[in-house]
Amino acid sequence: MSSKGLKYFIDETYFQSLDDEFGVKKIAEKFANAIKGKSEKEIEEIGKQIFDEYGKSLAKRILETEADNRDRTAEQIYEVAKKTGHIFPNVPQRMIEIGILATRVEDKWRWGEISFKRLSYTVSKCTMNQALIEAVGEKIANTLPCRHYCTALSETIYQGLNLDVGVRMVAELPKDKKCQFDGFFHFH
């Protein structure tokens, strides 16, 4: 695709369509309804199932639709990836950014490391966590059932791009004042 007709920014309607389908308040309410009257162990299992599915679904939608919603920046990212043979870290970085910017625009987050070995980001203000606090209270929200969403989003994007990347959570918002998710590229 020629970059002549492309915009410099992703069209807001794309972000809005993702938010309409994957808004954080809806998933927090779904979780709240699913855990009513459940034990702590059941709540953990339900959280893993709901948020894992949510993260995978959002990632799959991004993988399906991102190519039709590219701006000039994306075209440059893909051109460099094609020329160098390295789609990690920049292509998955772009897709993770879309997931966060579309559904959690009020988050305070940043990239910690963007290299050929590691893609790491931190979130110090999380609208998903805030939606959970409102829906189920701080005690349950601070167990971070939403961590399954962040890891599943990244893992599914990496898998969809055929990248051998391991993802782990290395910091937690309630005790570390931020959540941190690191993706490590495995060289073969």
Sequence and secondary structure as in RCSB ss.txt:
>XXXX:A:sequence
MSSKGLKYFIDETYFQSLDDEFGVKKIAEKFANAIKGKSEKEIEEIGKQIFDEYGKSLAKRILETEADNRDRTAE
QIYEVAKKTGHIFPNVPQRMIEIGILATRVEDKWRWGEISFKRLSYTVSKCTMNQALIEAVGEKIANTLPCRHYC
TALSETIYQGLNLDVGVRMVAELPKDKKCQFDGFFHFH
>XXXX:A:secstr
  GGG  SS  HHHHHHHHHHH HHHHHHHHHHHHTT  HHHHHHHHHHHHHHHHHHHHHHHHHHGGGG  HHHH
HHHHHHHHHS  TTHHHHHHHHHHHHHH TT EEEEEEESSSEEEEEEEE HHHHHHHHHH HHHHTT TTHHHH
HHHHHHHHHHTT  EEEEEEE HHHHSSEEEEEEE   
